[in-house]
Amino acid sequence: MRKSILTVFSATMFLAASGAAQAEKAHWSYSGHGAPENWAKISPEFSSCAGKNQTPINLTGFIEAQLEPLRIAYIPGGHEILNNGHTVQVVYAPGSHITVDGIQFELKQFHFHAPSEHQINGKSFAMESHLVHADKDGNLAVLTVMYEEGQDNAALGQFWSLMPKEEGKNLTLPSHFNASEMLPANLDYYRFNGSLTTPPCTEGVRWLILKSPVTASKQQVEGFAHVMHHPNNRPLQPVNARPVLK
């Protein structure tokens, strides 16, 4: 059991991701032979990419629900920034968590996609961030923040200039970053069950999409795009019979 938990944690740490080491060896990408439409065929480990509960989706057709307020307890812990070729990711030290369904999920890392992977009522956003959490059994919960192009984002400004421009490079941040600074004041959210948005596309992930976007400047969005050299958003996946709660 412990071995399977460690495997999930390893996938989490590189998710946006490189996924597990097997994912890297299979050379998945966002275009060409390794493009998203081919992920399930690249390797047996990626078979879940053809599943019925995949992410991202267009959030629409909402079901009214009495969702519990998010219980977020973050402390400064973002200590390392890396470029894994698929995203820019900030690794988080232990000690920060959210509570969902009475279960505590610890923040492991956060990373970015541009343009946004999800849509809300058909609307795409300039960028989105995924704050990836895991419980003690390796189950995942992802808190998502959408970015509209607008004013400069002060939280991103604390580490944006430090994004490694070369794949495989990492850098220690000069001080620990507090992920709570990335969140909007209004923490109302949408919820659905889905998957990782990158190989191995593991399902069973709790997705919590904050309703209120924040802003990032055109220069900040373009800065991320310049580092990535390509869009890193997986195409929308069928919702199928999944309820999207609000």
Long-range contacts (C-beta under 8 A, 24 or more apart in sequence): 4-138, 5-136, 5-137, 5-138, 7-138, 8-134, 8-138, 8-139, 8-140, 8-202, 9-108, 9-134, 9-138, 11-196, 11-200, 11-202, 12-108, 12-109, 12-132, 12-134, 12-138, 12-140, 13-91, 13-108, 13-109, 14-84, 14-89, 15-109, 15-111, 15-130, 15-132, 15-196, 15-198, 16-84, 16-86, 16-87, 16-89, 16-111, 16-112, 16-113, 16-130, 16-132, 16-197, 16-198, 16-232, 17-84, 17-86, 17-87, 17-89, 17-111, 17-196, 17-198, 18-84, 18-85, 18-86, 18-198, 19-196, 19-198, 19-199, 19-200, 20-45, 20-200, 22-200, 23-198, 23-199, 23-200, 26-199, 28-198, 28-199, 29-86, 30-86, 30-230, 30-231, 30-232, 30-233, 30-234, 31-230, 36-234, 36-235, 37-235, 39-199, 39-201, 40-201, 42-199, 43-199, 45-199, 45-200, 46-199, 46-200, 46-201, 48-195, 48-200, 48-201, 48-202, 48-203, 49-199, 49-200, 49-201, 51-195, 51-201, 51-203, 52-238, 52-240, 53-193, 53-194, 53-195, 53-203, 53-204, 53-240, 53-242, 54-194, 54-195, 54-201, 54-203, 54-237, 54-238, 55-117, 55-118, 55-194, 55-195, 55-196, 55-197, 55-205, 55-207, 55-234, 55-237, 56-116, 56-117, 56-118, 56-119, 56-194, 56-197, 56-233, 56-234, 56-236, 56-237, 57-118, 57-119, 57-192, 57-194, 57-236, 57-237, 57-238, 57-239, 57-242, 57-244, 58-118, 58-119, 58-120, 58-121, 58-122, 58-236, 58-239, 59-118, 59-119, 59-120, 59-121, 59-190, 59-192, 59-209, 59-244, 60-120, 60-121, 60-122, 60-244, 61-239, 61-244, 62-190, 62-244, 62-245, 62-246, 63-243, 63-244, 63-245, 63-246, 64-245, 64-246, 65-191, 65-245, 65-246, 67-189, 67-191, 67-245, 67-246, 68-100, 69-187, 70-98, 70-100, 70-143, 70-187, 70-189, 70-208, 71-98, 71-99, 72-98, 72-143, 72-180, 72-183, 72-187, 73-97, 73-98, 73-99, 74-107, 74-178, 74-179, 74-180, 75-178, 76-175, 76-176, 76-177, 76-178, 77-107, 77-176, 77-177, 77-178, 77-179, 78-110, 78-159, 78-173, 78-176, 78-177, 78-178, 78-179, 79-172, 79-173, 79-176, 79-177, 80-170, 80-171, 80-172, 80-173, 81-159, 81-162, 81-163, 81-164, 81-170, 81-171, 81-173, 82-164, 82-169, 82-170, 82-171, 83-163, 83-164, 83-165, 83-166, 83-167, 83-168, 83-169, 83-170, 83-227, 84-167, 84-168, 85-167, 85-168, 86-198, 86-232, 87-111, 87-112, 87-113, 87-228, 87-232, 88-112, 88-163, 88-164, 88-224, 88-227, 88-228, 90-159, 90-173, 90-177, 92-179, 93-176, 96-179, 97-133, 98-133, 98-141, 98-143, 98-208, 100-141, 100-206, 100-208, 101-206, 103-135, 103-139, 104-135, 104-136, 105-133, 105-134, 105-135, 105-139, 105-140, 105-141, 105-206, 106-133, 106-134, 106-135, 107-131, 107-132, 107-133, 107-179, 108-132, 108-133, 108-134, 110-179, 110-182, 112-224, 113-197, 113-232, 113-233, 114-221, 114-224, 114-225, 114-228, 114-231, 114-232, 114-233, 115-231, 115-233, 116-146, 116-147, 116-233, 117-197, 117-233, 117-234, 118-144, 118-146, 118-209, 119-236, 120-146, 120-190, 120-209, 120-211, 125-213, 126-216, 126-221, 127-216, 127-221, 127-224, 129-182, 130-197, 131-179, 131-182, 139-204, 139-206, 140-196, 140-202, 140-204, 140-205, 140-206, 141-205, 141-206, 141-207, 141-208, 142-205, 142-206, 142-207, 142-208, 143-189, 143-208, 143-210, 144-207, 144-208, 144-209, 144-210, 145-182, 145-183, 145-184, 145-210, 145-213, 145-214, 146-209, 146-210, 146-213, 146-214, 147-213, 147-214, 147-215, 147-216, 147-221, 148-213, 148-214, 148-215, 148-216, 149-215, 149-216, 149-217, 149-218, 149-221, 150-215, 150-216, 150-217, 151-215, 151-217, 152-215, 152-216, 152-217, 152-219, 152-220, 153-214, 153-215, 153-216, 153-217, 153-220, 154-181, 155-181, 155-182, 156-182, 156-216, 156-220, 157-220, 160-220, 160-223, 160-224, 163-223, 163-224, 163-227, 164-227, 165-226, 165-227, 182-214, 183-210, 183-214, 184-210, 184-212, 184-213, 184-214, 185-212, 186-210, 186-211, 186-212, 188-212, 189-246, 190-244, 190-245, 190-246, 191-244, 191-245, 191-246, 192-242, 192-243, 192-244, 192-245, 193-242, 194-237, 194-242, 197-234, 198-234, 211-246
